[in-house]
Amino acid sequence: MTKDIKSSQPLVSIVTPTYNRPDYLLVALKSAVSQTYQNIEIIVSDNCSPENPQKIIDSFQDPRIRFSRNEKNLGMFANTMKAFKMARGKYVASLLDDDMWAEDFLAKLIPPLEANPNLSLAFCDHYIIDANGEVDIAATRKCSNSYKRNNLAEGIYQPFYRQGLLDRSVSTATAALMRRDFIDWDLIPAEVGGSWDVYLNYLFCRSGNGAYYCPEKLTFYREHEQTDTMQSGKLNFKAKIRKAKADIFCYEQFMADERLQEFKPYFQQQWAQVSTNLGIGLMRSQELEAARPYFWRSLKQKLHWRTIVALILSFTNTKIATKF
């Protein structure tokens, strides 16, 4: 690409917050520098990893990579927002340090945004890969089905409340290109925590602008033991508590928004389910009394056997309750 052509194209900021995943980071950055669309900056924000990834950055000898290392660990949310705030591009995309992009990810999502200034973002489908980078066909199919991308037609959705907040078809953390200046990054509350991508969906949706969907799988989401999704399972109750608190905060914002009132019953149902998850997380951490109010408020919204059993167990022996 010549310098004149490159300078005439909009700058895209690739945001990569990272912590203690040097091998995965190397792979992620390789996929970034290999983009066929080359007018990019790659922002790597290291959250004070035990092993400084400076050598990895230097190995690329690519001036498009901007590296910043925190003097202390800021936490996942603060480090991620710091990276977004460093962005200077017209468009911004999240490339997490354990994920990868197909080389034409940007090239295929930029044109619809350039052609339509009323679009907030463009998004695509993605593959699921394992810890070794192998595509898991069954998991990929399940993911596309779960998030309703399998039957989602290519094109513009405006508004896109259903795709962004109900079906969760839009993944701003994994497979989306966003207009940077549509968001005031300083106003994203810390309470959203690990659900920052869900909250971004909300902010883009409520603007009233549209979203473009490309039905191709252009990114690769890696599932492994260190991801927040895996850690919020049965054994890691602390991660489960963090995730549930973040989700509850988001759903409470959605329920209070007058623009989303037609979807309020759905958000209330999800809020109740997540309240149960939070209660179970607290119960597994031996905080039985703290867990009960979340079970009660969940049951006030909807009777469910899982919540009823959890509430009963919260009045039993701690050793029994923590095994639920």
Salt bridges, closest charged atoms under 4 A:
GLU41 OE1 - ARG66 NH1 2.98
GLU41 OE1 - ARG88 NE 2.99
ASP46 OD2 - ARG69 NH1 2.44
ASP62 OD2 - ARG64 NH2 2.85
ASP97 OD1 - ARG21 NH1 2.84
ASP98 OD2 - ARG21 NH1 3.13
ASP98 OD2 - HIS224 NE2 2.66
ASP104 OD2 - LYS108 NZ 3.24
GLU114 OE2 - LYS90 NZ 2.75
ASP125 OD1 - ARG149 NE 2.76
ASP125 OD2 - LYS217 NZ 3.46
ASP167 OD1 - LYS148 NZ 3.65
ASP186 OD1 - LYS85 NZ 3.32
GLU216 OE1 - LYS108 NZ 2.68
ASP247 OD1 - LYS243 NZ 3.42
ASP257 OD1 - ARG259 NE 3.01
